[in-house]
Amino acid sequence: MTWKERIEDFHTYLKLELSLSEASQAAYLRDIDKLHRFIRDIQTSEKTADQLSHEDLQAFVEWLNEIGLSARSQARIISGVKSFYRFLLLDNQIDDNPAALLDAPRIGMKLPEFLSVNEISNMIKSVDLSDPLGHRNRAIIEVMYGCGLRVSELCNLRLSHVYFEESFIRVVGKGEKERLIPINPPALKSIKLYIEGTRRHQPIKQNATDILFLSKSGGILSRVMVFNIVKKHAALAEIKKNISPHALRHSFATHLVEGGADLRAVQEMLGHSSITTTEIYTHLDKNYLKENILSFHPRSQKKA
């Protein structure tokens, strides 16, 4: 089989077996394309994917470093290559996995940016409710922070998945996995005001009739639109941090952990498949505690 045929098979696997989003599928395919171009153009070899050895793949890893990619980018590409070869082994296209012992660069843990409770409050207060899209923007901020949603989850949140009486929303996350998340009264109130106002009186496109948050033209919101909404209200709230919509999700998790929430409950609400991913917020909490100890403990303060 040619590279093209194997990559097409891998694409089908990502789409149908793993149910990954189109963006994730595209990222994996770019990783394998980089490997293919390295073998073809740099090593000038005609080897197909099943003919590559561990040494070939290690040479590819060294090349990624030589061209100046960050450790994080290298690790992501290597992860994609490992997934590709696990698929080939699973599909009986190879007998041994040359990527099994492939080493990725160590990545220092980067703590995500998050906002304080006051900063979140100031963002919400910055929304002008006399603006036609004011109630929508306020509800977006309330829901992203109050439920810890990813941007894609917010954009695809359905009106029929908001359970007002039970105070829950149903969210479809990565891999089409569904989860129920409690929603607080202020966020529900903001949604109701938006539905009864702007949403009720605007034209709605056919593919968005059950989508909760709509664009000005009545279509599905894009990630860029949500990014712009968050950046706009962060600026109005005079927040100097360089934040994105994901900062609201990080703030949700951080404030829960700081408040003593059970880590398993936080994992469930965030939709993390592994508790290890959620554990980063315990490190945030430790930093928070450390700063307080150094600032306020009498044995930690420098004497004047």
C-alpha positions in Angstrom: 0.0 0.0 0.0 1.2 3.5 -0.7 1.5 6.3 1.8 -1.6 7.9 0.4 -3.7 4.7 0.9 -2.5 4.2 4.5 -3.1 7.8 5.4 -6.6 7.6 4.0 -7.2 4.4 6.1 -5.9 6.3 9.2 -8.2 9.2 8.4 -11.2 6.8 8.3 -10.1 5.3 11.6 -9.9 8.8 13.3 -13.3 9.8 11.9 -15.3 6.7 12.4 -13.6 4.7 15.2 -12.4 7.5 17.4 -15.1 10.1 16.4 -12.5 12.9 16.6 -13.4 16.5 15.5 -12.5 17.7 12.1 -9.8 19.9 13.6 -8.2 17.0 15.5 -8.4 14.8 12.4 -6.6 17.5 10.4 -3.9 17.9 13.0 -3.1 14.1 13.0 -3.0 14.1 9.2 -0.6 17.0 9.1 1.7 15.2 11.5 1.8 12.1 9.2 2.3 14.3 6.2 5.4 15.8 7.8 6.8 12.4 8.4 6.1 11.4 4.8 7.7 14.5 3.4 10.8 14.0 5.6 11.2 10.4 4.3 10.6 11.5 0.7 12.4 14.8 0.5 15.0 14.9 3.3 16.1 11.2 3.4 15.2 10.9 -0.3 13.9 7.4 0.4 11.0 5.6 -1.3 10.2 3.6 1.8 6.5 3.2 2.6 5.1 3.6 6.1 5.3 -0.1 6.9 9.0 -0.2 5.9 10.2 2.4 8.3 12.4 1.4 11.2 12.8 2.9 14.7 16.0 4.5 13.4 14.1 6.2 10.6 11.6 7.6 13.0 14.3 8.7 15.4 16.0 10.6 12.6 12.6 12.3 11.9 12.5 13.4 15.6 16.0 14.8 15.4 15.1 16.7 12.3 12.1 18.3 14.0 14.5 19.6 16.7 17.0 20.8 14.0 14.4 22.9 12.2 13.6 24.8 15.5 10.2 23.5 16.5 9.3 24.0 20.2 9.4 21.0 22.5 5.6 21.2 22.8 5.2 21.1 19.0 7.7 18.2 18.7 5.8 16.2 21.4 2.5 16.7 19.6 3.8 15.5 16.2 5.5 12.5 17.8 2.2 11.7 19.5 0.5 11.8 16.1 3.1 9.5 14.6 2.7 7.0 17.5 -1.0 7.0 17.0 -0.5 6.3 13.3 1.7 3.3 14.0 -0.6 2.0 16.7 -3.4 2.1 14.1 -1.2 0.2 11.5 -0.5 -2.5 14.1 -4.1 -2.7 15.1 -5.1 -3.0 11.4 -2.5 -5.8 10.9 -0.6 -3.6 8.4 2.6 -4.1 10.3 3.9 -6.8 12.6 6.1 -4.6 14.9 5.6 -1.0 16.0 8.8 1.0 15.2 7.3 4.0 17.1 6.8 2.2 20.4 10.0 3.3 22.0 10.2 6.7 20.3 11.3 9.4 22.7 9.6 12.8 22.9 11.2 15.9 24.4 10.3 16.7 28.0 7.8 19.5 28.4 7.8 21.6 31.5 4.3 22.0 32.9 2.8 25.3 31.8 0.1 26.5 34.2 -2.9 27.9 32.4 -3.8 31.5 32.6 -6.9 32.1 34.8 -8.9 35.0 36.2 -9.8 36.0 39.8 -13.4 36.0 40.9 -13.3 39.8 40.8 -12.0 39.8 37.3 -14.7 37.5 36.1 -17.3 39.7 37.9 -15.9 42.8 36.2 -16.1 41.1 32.8 -19.8 40.3 33.4 -20.5 43.8 34.6 -18.8 45.2 31.5 -21.5 43.9 29.2 -23.9 46.7 28.0 -27.3 45.1 28.2 -28.8 47.9 26.1 -26.8 46.6 23.2 -28.8 44.2 21.0 -26.3 41.4 21.6 -25.7 42.3 25.3 -27.8 39.6 26.8 -26.2 37.0 24.5 -22.6 38.1 25.3 -23.3 38.1 29.1 -24.9 34.7 28.9 -21.9 33.4 26.9 -19.4 34.6 29.6 -21.7 33.3 32.4 -22.0 29.8 30.8 -18.4 29.4 29.9 -17.2 30.3 33.4 -20.1 28.8 35.3 -19.9 25.4 33.5 -16.3 25.2 32.4 -17.0 24.7 28.7 -14.6 24.4 25.8 -15.2 26.9 23.0 -16.5 24.2 20.6 -18.9 22.9 23.3 -20.3 26.4 23.8 -20.7 27.0 20.0 -22.6 23.7 19.6 -24.7 23.9 22.8 -28.3 23.1 22.0 -31.3 24.9 23.2 -33.0 21.6 23.9 -30.0 20.6 26.1 -30.7 23.3 28.6 -32.8 21.9 31.4 -34.2 25.0 33.2 -36.2 23.1 35.9 -33.4 20.7 36.8 -30.6 23.4 36.5 -28.4 21.2 34.2 -27.1 21.5 30.7 -26.1 18.5 28.5 -22.8 19.0 26.7 -21.4 17.0 23.8 -17.6 17.0 24.2 -14.6 15.4 22.6 -15.3 12.1 20.9 -19.0 12.8 21.0 -19.0 12.0 24.7 -22.0 13.5 26.6 -21.9 14.9 30.1 -24.4 16.7 32.4 -23.2 19.8 34.1 -25.0 21.8 36.8 -25.6 25.4 35.9 -25.9 28.2 38.4 -29.0 30.6 38.7 -27.2 33.7 37.3 -26.2 31.8 34.1 -29.7 30.4 33.7 -31.2 33.8 34.2 -28.9 35.3 31.5 -29.9 32.5 29.1 -33.6 33.2 29.7 -33.2 36.9 29.1 -31.3 36.2 25.9 -33.8 33.7 24.6 -36.8 35.9 25.4 -35.1 38.9 23.9 -32.6 38.9 21.1 -32.9 35.3 20.1 -36.7 35.3 19.8 -36.8 38.2 17.5 -33.9 37.4 15.1 -33.9 35.4 11.9 -32.5 31.9 12.4 -30.7 29.8 9.8 -32.0 26.3 9.1 -28.9 24.6 10.5 -29.1 26.5 13.7 -32.7 26.2 14.8 -31.7 24.3 18.0 -28.4 26.1 18.6 -28.5 28.2 21.8 -26.0 31.0 21.0 -26.4 32.5 17.5 -24.4 34.9 15.5 -25.8 38.3 14.5 -26.9 36.7 11.2 -28.7 33.8 12.9 -26.1 31.2 12.3 -23.8 29.1 14.5 -21.1 31.1 16.3 -17.5 30.5 15.2 -14.6 30.1 17.6 -13.2 33.4 16.4 -16.5 35.2 17.3 -16.4 33.8 20.8 -12.7 34.7 21.1 -13.5 38.3 20.1 -16.4 38.5 22.6 -14.1 37.4 25.4 -11.3 39.7 24.4 -13.6 42.7 24.1 -15.1 42.3 27.6 -11.7 41.5 29.1 -10.5 44.9 27.7 -13.6 46.7 28.9 -13.0 45.2 32.4 -9.4 46.5 32.2 -7.9 43.1 32.6 -4.3 43.2 31.5 -3.7 39.5 31.2 -3.5 38.0 27.7 -6.6 35.7 27.9 -8.6 33.6 25.6 -12.0 31.9 26.1 -10.1 28.9 27.5 -9.1 31.1 30.5 -12.8 31.1 31.6 -12.7 27.2 31.6 -9.4 27.3 33.6 -10.9 29.8 36.0 -13.9 27.6 36.6 -11.7 24.6 37.5 -9.2 26.6 39.5 -11.9 28.3 41.6 -13.5 24.9 42.3 -10.3 23.3 43.4 -9.4 26.4 45.5 -12.8 26.1 47.2 -12.1 22.5 48.1 -14.1 20.6 45.4 -13.4 16.9 44.9 -10.9 16.4 42.0 -13.0 13.6 40.5 -16.1 15.9 40.4 -14.0 18.6 38.6 -12.8 15.9 36.2 -16.3 14.9 35.4 -17.5 18.4 34.8 -14.6 19.3 32.6 -15.0 16.1 30.6 -11.3 15.0 31.1 -10.8 11.3 30.2 -7.9 11.1 32.6 -7.6 12.5 36.2 -4.0 13.3 35.3 -5.2 16.1 33.1 -7.3 17.6 35.9 -4.4 17.4 38.4 -2.8 20.5 36.9 -5.3 22.5 38.9 -4.0 21.1 42.1 -0.6 22.6 41.1 -2.3 25.9 40.6 -3.8 25.6 44.0 -0.4 24.8 45.5 1.1 27.9 43.9 -1.8 29.9 45.3 -1.1 28.5 48.8 2.6 29.1 48.4 2.1 32.7 47.5 -0.1 33.2 50.5 2.3 31.5 52.9 5.2 33.6 51.6 3.2 36.8 51.9 1.5 36.3 55.2 3.3 33.7 57.4 5.5 35.6 60.0 8.4 33.2 59.5 8.3 33.7 55.7 8.3 37.5 55.6 11.5 39.4 55.2 12.3 41.7 58.1 12.3 45.4 57.4 
